[in-house]
C-alpha cells in the first residue's frame, strides 16, 4: 500500500500510524515487537521505523522494517537519513528496501554526528535524497518531515517553508510533522503551506507526555512549545508518575480529536517503543473512527 493513497481517500476515515526506533539490543527488539503486537489491536494503517544519525542504526532499521512487514502484515515505512552516506551507499540501501518489498520511504537529512565530515559525493539535504529516490522511477511513495514551529536550525519560518516547498517539488508525496503540543501551530502551518502551493497531505505528529522530565528535552531538541497550562499541570504532578501519564494521555487525546474534527488526514504517533499511552488514545479514537472494515461503536446498524 502506498501511504499517500490511504491519506487522500478520506472515505476510509483518517489514517492512524505509529513510529518506533530501532532497538540497540535483542531484548530491546523483543520489547518493540511486544509493543507492536499490542498496538496492532487498533488497526494501524502503517508503522514507521527511524534511522540513526550517520546510519548508526542502519542495519537494525532495515532488519526491523523487513521483519515488521513480514510478520505483522501491516504496511511499514522506512526512514532514511542521507547525512553521512555517499550516493552509492544510499542507492544500495534503496535497492535493499525494494528487495524487501518496502514501498514507503521517509526521506530525511538527519543529524551529522559530531566530528564527522560529510563524505565526498554524499547528499547534504533531504531534497537531494528525494531526487535520488525519484530518479529510480515511481516505485517509492516518499514522505518527508515538516516543522509546524519551524526547523530548530532555521530562524526564519518563511525560509524554512521555502526549503520545504523545494523538497516537495523534488517528488514528495506526503508530509509528516514534528511533534507539537498546541494545535494552533499545525493549522497555521497548513494554511501557510497551502498559500505556498504545497498541496500534498500533511499528517500531524503527536506524542503523549509520559514523564515530566521529557518537557526539557522536547524544547531543547526539537523546539516544540509546551503550553504554559500544561507545564504548570505537569509541575503539580511531577512526583506522581501515574498522574503525569493520565495528564499526557488526556492532553494528546484532546489534541487528536480536535485535529481530526478539523480535517487532518490522519495522526502519526511517536511511541518511544512503548504502547500504553498511545494504545489508550487510539482505542478511544477508534470509537469514532473505526479501522477499515469495522463499524463505529456509535454507528446505527446497516
Secondary structure, DSSP 4 states (H G I P E B T S, - for coil): --HHHHHH-GGG--EEEEEE---SSHHHHHHHHHHHHHHGGG--SEEEE---GGGTTHHHHHHHHHHHHHHH--EEEEEEE-TT-BHHHHHHHHHHHHHTT--EEEEE--PPPTT-PPPTTB--SHHHHHHHHHTT-S--EEEEEE-TT--TT-S-HHHHHHHHHHHHHTT--EEEEEE-S-HHHHHHHHHHHHHTT--SEEEEEE-----TTHHHHHHHHT-PPPPHHHHHHHHHHTT-HHHHHHHHHHHHHHHHHHHHHTT-SEEEEE-TT--HHHHHHHHHHHTTSPPTT---TTSPP-
